[in-house]
Amino acid sequence: MNSLPEFINEFSEARRNAFINIKNLKDAGNNIVGVYCGFAPWEVIAASGAISAWLCGMDEEPIPDAEKVLPRNLCPLIKSSFGFALTEKCPFYYFSDMLVGETTCDGKKKMYELLGKMKPMHVMQLPQTPHGQASYDYYKAAIIEFKEALEKQFNVTITDEDLIRTINIRNRERQALRDYYGLSKLCPPPMSGYDLRKVIQGTLFISDKEKEIKDIETIVEKTMTAYNNGERPVSKDAKRILVTGCPIGDSTEKVIKAIESNGGVVVCYENCSGAKDESLLVDETKDPIDALTERYLRTACACMSPNNNRLEYLSYLVDEYKVDGVIDVILQACHTYNVESARINELINKEKNLPFMKIETDYSNADLGQLNTRIQAFIEML
């Protein structure tokens, strides 16, 4: 798993390369907007002429610094994100002119109050349900307020034409990514879940979307050429696993490695920044603000209640990717996803008649042995 195909290297190294690129972009006079969640529309940021920088912390290293301010029993993603900001060890945060957050959970909301004392901070107010006209109007107003905040911060005007242009770019990126991870529907899949995640994760740190789209299309072409020539990097006997739950980052790659070193292969990610982020396109025939509202309000995040969109999409993915089992990865203290896990268990076990396992973890390596033992037993059972 450590020797990625050569043409995936750029995506694998995207975050590291972006450390240098973000400084060059800043030196060239670009505005940088630090983003903490997919509910902040990329299209609106890009329409302002600014560059999006992904700030969610996925590493254990800054957590001790964060715990000097935040509770120890808080979600590791929040503590890592805040720790990177507090210590300014993250160049994406350091070069950000403005931060944008969203009211997805109470812990992040309170973190944003602290971050607002450190940098200009805009918080998008989300409805608590995706259903109904009131929720639609509420989120539409949040997008308009965000647009106006960007215009004020950077002294620009965002036109409908600007939004239409960036909507088209982002849709083409989503479609290219959909084509790539859709290759995992093949049996056996033409790439490991580790490689798949590296490409998906790498797109968060690539600012040149036109080049990224072409590179993804190249990966799809080369992957299929190799596959049709008989290359099989994954055993036909590997058990097909769908991973769902909280965001998967560098520190939680341990779960993927445990799956793929014990006879399994991850064929689909339903987590944040996984398949569900690329599954929904923005309707390019409608008013751009209305179209963005419709698309982002359908995001199947556990912050929404009821979150029936997630159940419907999981049911589709299980069938489409011919899944043998489902693993739900929950970050400690992420109560929304943890509570919702009961509904996911019921869907997978009772309706789909498939094995299901919930893993609760954090960013440390303290549970590596336990993880391998549990996942090995789960895969052997399939």
C-alpha positions in Angstrom: 0.0 0.0 0.0 2.9 2.3 0.5 4.1 2.2 -3.2 1.4 4.2 -4.9 1.1 4.0 -8.7 3.3 6.7 -10.2 0.4 8.7 -11.6 -1.3 9.0 -8.2 1.8 10.6 -6.6 0.7 14.1 -7.3 -2.5 13.6 -5.4 -0.8 11.7 -2.6 1.7 14.6 -2.2 -1.0 17.3 -2.8 -1.2 18.4 0.9 2.6 18.6 1.3 3.0 20.5 -2.0 0.2 22.8 -1.1 2.2 24.1 1.9 4.6 25.8 -0.6 1.8 26.6 -3.1 -0.3 28.5 -0.6 2.6 30.8 0.2 3.3 31.4 -3.5 -0.4 32.1 -4.1 -0.4 34.6 -1.2 2.8 36.3 -2.4 1.1 36.6 -5.8 -1.7 38.6 -4.2 -4.4 36.0 -3.9 -6.9 36.1 -1.1 -7.2 32.9 1.0 -10.3 31.6 2.8 -9.8 28.9 5.4 -12.6 26.3 5.3 -13.7 23.9 8.0 -16.7 22.1 6.3 -18.2 21.1 3.0 -21.3 23.1 3.8 -19.4 26.3 2.9 -19.9 26.4 -0.9 -16.6 26.2 -2.8 -18.4 27.9 -5.7 -19.1 31.1 -3.8 -15.5 31.4 -2.5 -14.1 30.8 -6.0 -16.5 33.3 -7.5 -15.0 35.9 -5.2 -11.6 35.2 -6.7 -10.3 33.7 -3.5 -8.6 30.4 -2.9 -10.1 27.8 -0.6 -7.8 26.3 2.0 -8.9 23.2 3.9 -8.3 23.6 7.6 -9.8 20.5 9.3 -7.2 19.0 11.6 -6.5 15.4 11.0 -3.3 14.9 13.1 -2.6 14.2 16.7 0.4 16.5 17.0 -1.3 19.8 18.0 -3.9 18.3 20.3 -1.9 18.8 23.5 -1.7 22.5 22.8 -5.4 22.6 22.1 -6.2 20.9 25.4 -4.7 23.8 27.3 -7.8 25.7 26.2 -10.4 23.0 25.2 -11.8 20.1 27.2 -9.8 16.8 26.9 -13.0 14.8 26.2 -13.8 16.8 23.0 -13.8 15.5 19.4 -10.2 15.0 18.2 -11.0 16.8 14.9 -12.0 19.9 16.8 -9.0 19.8 19.1 -6.6 19.2 16.2 -8.1 22.0 14.1 -7.9 24.4 17.0 -4.4 23.3 18.0 -3.1 24.1 14.5 -4.7 27.5 14.6 -3.4 28.2 18.2 0.2 27.3 17.4 0.0 28.6 13.8 1.8 25.4 12.7 -0.6 25.0 9.7 0.4 27.2 6.8 -3.2 27.0 5.4 -4.4 28.7 8.5 -1.4 31.1 8.8 -2.0 32.5 5.3 -5.8 32.6 5.5 -7.3 36.1 5.3 -10.7 34.9 6.5 -12.1 31.8 8.1 -15.5 30.3 7.4 -17.2 27.8 9.7 -20.7 26.3 10.0 -23.1 25.3 12.8 -22.8 21.5 12.3 -22.1 20.7 15.9 -21.9 22.5 19.3 -18.2 21.9 19.7 -17.3 23.5 16.4 -19.6 26.4 17.1 -17.8 27.2 20.3 -14.4 26.7 18.7 -15.4 29.3 16.1 -16.0 31.9 18.9 -12.4 31.4 19.9 -11.1 31.5 16.4 -13.0 34.7 15.8 -10.7 36.5 18.2 -7.7 35.4 16.1 -8.8 36.0 12.5 -11.8 37.4 10.6 -14.4 34.7 11.1 -17.7 34.1 9.3 -20.0 31.4 10.5 -22.7 30.0 8.2 -25.9 29.3 10.2 -27.4 26.0 9.1 -31.0 24.7 9.7 -31.3 21.6 11.8 -33.4 19.7 9.2 -33.0 19.6 5.4 -36.8 19.4 5.0 -39.3 22.1 4.5 -39.5 25.6 3.0 -38.4 27.3 6.2 -35.1 25.3 6.2 -34.6 26.1 2.5 -35.1 29.8 3.1 -32.8 29.8 6.1 -29.9 28.1 4.3 -30.4 30.3 1.2 -30.1 33.4 3.4 -26.9 31.9 4.9 -25.4 31.5 1.4 -26.4 35.1 0.5 -24.9 36.4 3.8 -21.7 34.4 3.1 -21.5 35.9 -0.4 -21.9 39.4 1.0 -19.3 38.8 3.7 -16.8 37.7 1.0 -17.6 40.8 -1.1 -17.1 43.1 1.9 -13.9 41.3 3.1 -12.2 41.4 -0.3 -13.9 44.5 -1.8 -15.3 42.6 -4.8 -18.7 42.0 -6.4 -19.8 38.4 -7.0 -22.1 38.3 -10.1 -24.4 35.5 -11.2 -22.1 35.0 -14.1 -19.2 34.4 -11.7 -21.3 31.8 -9.8 -22.4 30.0 -13.0 -18.8 29.7 -14.1 -17.6 28.2 -10.8 -20.6 26.0 -10.5 -19.6 24.5 -13.9 -16.0 23.9 -12.8 -17.0 22.3 -9.5 -19.6 20.1 -11.3 -17.0 18.9 -13.7 -14.6 18.1 -10.8 -17.4 16.1 -9.1 -18.1 14.2 -12.2 -14.4 13.4 -12.8 -14.1 12.1 -9.2 -17.3 10.2 -9.5 -15.9 8.4 -12.6 -12.7 7.6 -10.6 -14.2 6.1 -7.5 -16.9 4.5 -9.6 -14.1 2.2 -10.9 -14.3 0.4 -7.5 -17.6 -1.1 -8.7 -15.5 -3.6 -10.7 -14.8 -7.0 -9.1 -12.0 -7.0 -8.1 -11.5 -3.2 -7.9 -8.6 -1.8 -10.0 -7.2 0.1 -7.0 -6.9 -0.3 -3.2 -9.1 1.8 -0.9 -5.9 3.5 0.3 -5.1 4.7 -3.2 -8.7 5.8 -3.7 -8.7 7.9 -0.6 -5.4 9.5 -1.4 -6.8 10.8 -4.7 -10.1 12.0 -3.1 -8.3 13.7 -0.2 -5.7 15.2 -2.4 -8.3 17.2 -4.4 -9.0 19.2 -1.2 -5.5 20.8 -1.5 -5.3 21.4 -5.3 -6.2 25.0 -6.3 -5.9 24.6 -10.1 -9.2 22.8 -10.7 -8.8 22.6 -14.5 -5.5 20.8 -14.2 -6.9 18.6 -11.4 -9.9 17.5 -13.6 -7.5 16.6 -16.5 -5.3 14.6 -14.1 -8.2 12.7 -12.7 -9.4 11.9 -16.2 -5.8 10.6 -16.9 -5.9 8.5 -13.8 -9.2 6.9 -14.9 -7.8 6.2 -18.4 -4.5 4.7 -17.2 -6.2 2.7 -14.4 -8.6 1.1 -16.9 -5.8 0.5 -19.4 -3.8 -1.4 -16.8 -6.9 -3.3 -15.6 -7.8 -4.3 -19.2 -4.3 -5.5 -19.7 -4.7 -7.9 -16.8 -3.2 -6.0 -13.9 -5.0 -6.9 -10.6 -3.6 -4.9 -7.7 -6.4 -6.3 -5.4 -7.1 -9.9 -4.9 -10.4 -11.2 -6.2 -10.9 -12.8 -2.8 -10.6 -9.5 -0.9 -13.8 -8.7 1.0 -15.5 -5.6 -0.2 -15.9 -3.0 2.6 -17.8 0.2 2.7 -16.5 2.7 5.3 -18.9 5.3 6.7 -19.1 7.7 9.6 -16.9 10.6 10.6 -14.2 12.2 8.3 -11.2 10.0 7.5 -7.9 11.8 7.8 -4.2 11.0 8.1 -4.5 9.8 11.7 -7.5 7.5 11.0 -5.9 5.9 8.0 -5.0 3.3 10.5 -8.5 1.9 10.0 -8.1 1.6 6.2 -4.7 0.0 6.7 -6.1 -2.5 9.1 -8.9 -3.4 6.7 -6.6 -3.9 3.7 -3.9 -5.8 5.6 -6.4 -8.3 6.9 -8.0 -9.5 3.7 -10.4 -6.6 2.9 -10.5 -3.8 0.4 -12.3 -0.5 0.9 -14.4 0.0 -2.2 -16.4 3.0 -1.1 -16.2 5.9 1.4 -19.5 7.5 2.6 -17.7 9.8 5.0 -17.4 13.5 4.7 -15.3 14.3 1.5 -16.1 10.8 0.2 -18.6 9.6 -2.3 -21.5 11.6 -0.9 -19.7 14.9 -1.5 -19.4 14.1 -5.2 -22.7 12.4 -5.7 -24.8 15.6 -5.9 -24.3 18.1 -8.8 -25.5 21.7 -8.8 -28.4 22.3 -11.2 -26.9 24.6 -13.9 -30.3 25.4 -15.3 -31.5 27.3 -12.2 -30.7 30.6 -10.5 -27.2 29.9 -9.1 -28.1 30.8 -5.5 -31.2 28.6 -5.6 -29.3 25.8 -7.2 -26.5 26.0 -4.6 -29.1 26.0 -1.8 -30.8 22.9 -3.1 -27.6 21.0 -3.6 -25.8 21.7 -0.3 -29.0 21.3 1.7 -29.2 17.7 0.5 -25.8 16.9 2.1 -26.3 13.7 4.2 -24.6 15.0 7.3 -25.4 13.7 10.8 -26.0 17.3 11.9 -29.3 17.1 10.1 -32.3 15.5 11.7 -33.9 13.4 10.4 -31.0 12.4 8.2 -32.9 10.0 5.9 -30.8 11.2 2.9 -27.9 9.3 4.4 -29.8 6.1 4.9 -31.1 6.2 1.3 -27.7 6.9 -0.1 -26.0 4.2 2.0 -28.6 1.7 0.7 -27.8 2.7 -2.8 -24.0 2.4 -2.3 -24.2 -1.0 -0.6 -26.0 -2.4 -3.7 -24.0 -0.5 -6.3 -20.6 -1.5 -4.9 -21.5 -5.1 -4.1 -20.5 -4.6 -0.5 -19.7 -7.6 1.8 -19.7 -5.6 5.0 -19.9 -2.1 6.5 -17.6 -0.4 9.0 -18.8 2.8 10.8 -15.9 4.9 12.0 -16.8 7.2 14.8 -14.5 9.8 16.3 -14.6 9.9 20.1 -17.1 12.5 21.4 -18.8 12.9 18.0 -22.2 12.5 19.4 -24.2 13.1 16.2 -22.6 10.3 14.3 -22.4 8.1 17.3 -26.1 8.2 18.0 -26.9 7.9 14.3 -24.9 4.7 14.2 -27.9 2.8 15.7 -29.9 3.6 12.6 -27.1 2.7 10.3 -26.7 -0.7 12.1 -30.4 -1.3 11.6 -30.3 -0.5 7.9 -27.2 -2.7 7.2 -28.1 -5.6 9.5 -31.8 -5.9 9.1 -32.7 -4.4 5.8 -29.5 -5.3 3.8 -28.7 -8.5 5.8 -25.0 -7.6 5.9 -22.4 -7.6 8.7 -21.9 -4.2 10.4 -19.3 -3.0 12.9 -18.9 0.3 14.7 -15.4 1.5 15.5 -14.9 4.3 18.0 -11.5 5.8 17.8 -9.3 9.0 18.1 -6.2 10.3 16.5 -3.7 8.3 18.6 -2.1 4.9 17.8 -3.0 3.5 21.3 -5.7 1.3 19.8 -3.8 -0.1 16.8 -3.6 -3.6 18.3 -7.2 -3.7 19.2 -8.2 -2.3 15.8 -6.3 -5.0 13.9 -7.8 -7.8 16.1 -11.4 -6.6 15.7 -11.1 -5.9 12.0 -9.4 -9.2 11.3 -12.2 -11.1 13.1 -14.8 -9.1 11.2 -13.4 -9.8 7.8 -12.8 -13.5 8.6 -16.5 -13.7 9.5 -17.6 -12.4 6.1 
